[in-house]
Amino acid sequence: MKTAADILHDNPNLIPYRVTLAEEPGDKFTIVFDCFAEDDDHAAEQAENAYPNCTIHNVTFFPEANQ
């Protein structure tokens, strides 16, 4: 399994993002989805691919993932 450093080395254009979402519309629980993406739209797209019926609450840059 590749580490975050490996992913960033192989794809220097990727930025760490954190997406918060509800798996189904109306869910009271929030899921946190961390990923590496080219921009916030790409991060949201990855989250939607992982959770097809989700409702995205927030997409934010996540610099702590680099550490």
N, C-alpha and C positions, 0 to 999 in steps of 0.2 A: 504494500500500500504506500502510495506517495505521501510525503509530508507536505505541509503548507509551503515550506521552502522549495521543495522540488517543483511543485506546481507553479510557483511564482518564477522560478528560474526558467522553466520551460515555456512560460507564457507571461512575459514581462508586462503586457498590457492589462492583465487582470488585477482587480482591486478587491479586497475583502469587503463583503457586505453582510449585513444582518437584516433579515426580513421577518417581520412578525405577521402572523396570519391566523385566521380561524379556518379549521379544516373544512367545515361546512357552514354555509350562511346561518347566522343565529347562534353558533356555538359560543359558550361562555368562556371556554378555555383558549388561551393563546399559545400557539406553537411558534418557536423560534427556529428559523432556518438560516444557517450560515453558509455562505458560498463565496466563490471567487467569480467576478463578472467584469465585463468591459465597462458597464455603466449601471445606473439604478434600474433602467428598463430591462436590461439583460438579467439582473438579479431577480426581479419580479417574475420574469419569464421562467427562470429556473424553478422558482418556488411553485409557480402555477403548473409546471410540468410534473413536479413531485407530488403536488396536492391539487388535482384537476378541478375540483369544485370549490376551491378555497376563496376566502375573502381576504385580500391583502390589507393589513392595517398600516404598516410602516415599512419603508426601505431606507436603511441608513448605512453610511460608510462605517466600517468596523475595524479601525486600525489595530486593536488589541490582537486580532487574529494573526498578525505578522510576528508576534513575539513567541 
